[in-house]
Every structure is written in C-alpha cells, then in structure tokens.
Amino acid sequence: YNVVVDDTAFRGDAAPFIQNDRTYVPIRVIIEALGGEADWDAETRTVTLIIDGKILTMTIDQIIEGFGVAPIIVDGRTYVPIRYVSEAVGFDVDWDADTRQIFVRK
C-alpha cells in the first residue's frame, strides 16, 4: 500500500487496516509522509506527534475525544487513525479501496 501526500508516494512496511470503519496506519509511515517527529513515553503509553508545528498527544487504547477511536499497538507497532492525525494538522485524507492507497493533501 501507499500513503500519497501531495503526489509523493510513501510505501509502508506494514499494512494499514480498517477497524470500526476507521483506517489505521503505522505511526512511522505518517511521520515520514507528513515530515514530522514522534516521541514515545513507555511509562504512560503516550505517543506525541509534532507535525507542521502542531502537537498531537495520544495515549494507547484511550479514545480520542470527539473522534471515537484510540491509537493501538499491533504486533509491536503503534497504529494511529489516519483521518484524525491528518485533519488535526490541517490536511485532507481520502482512501481509495481499489488501489489500496491513502491520499493526504494540504
């Protein structure tokens, strides 16, 4: 699969998946695609993303207020809901089921 940001494709090393009508992607792909940074606090199980000067803090298995889903860990990888992350930093996101690509646009 690919995450396509403003016509540049980023290939993930782990597949996204859909759970409860939400598309989750590995956090590393989002950080690479959106040019951000990630910080992990193992004690609190909190991930902090810094993208375009915006800071998003999420706790594993804790529902994101107003969004109804939580970041999760699957097979040792942290997955985040792509729509929440993209829209929180001002991007639009679309999923193309036919090509299995996620399109993110500024």
C-alpha positions, 0 to 999 in steps of 0.5 A: 500500500501507499500513503500519497501526500501531495503526489509523493508516494510513501510505501509502508512496511506494514499494512494499514487496516480498517477497524470500526470503519476507521483506517489505521496506519503505522505511526512511522509511515505518517511521520515520514509522509507528513515530515514530522517527529514522534516521541514515545513515553513507555511509562504512560503509553503516550505517543506525541506527534509534532507535525507542521508545528502542531502537537498531537498527544495520544495515549494507547487504547484511550479514545480520542475525544470527539473522534471515537477511536484510540491509537493501538499497538499491533504486533509491536507497532503503534497504529494511529487513525489516519483521518484524525492525525491528518485533519488535526494538522490541517490536511485532507485524507481520502482512501481509495479501496481499489488501489489500496492507497491513502491520499493526504493533501494540504 
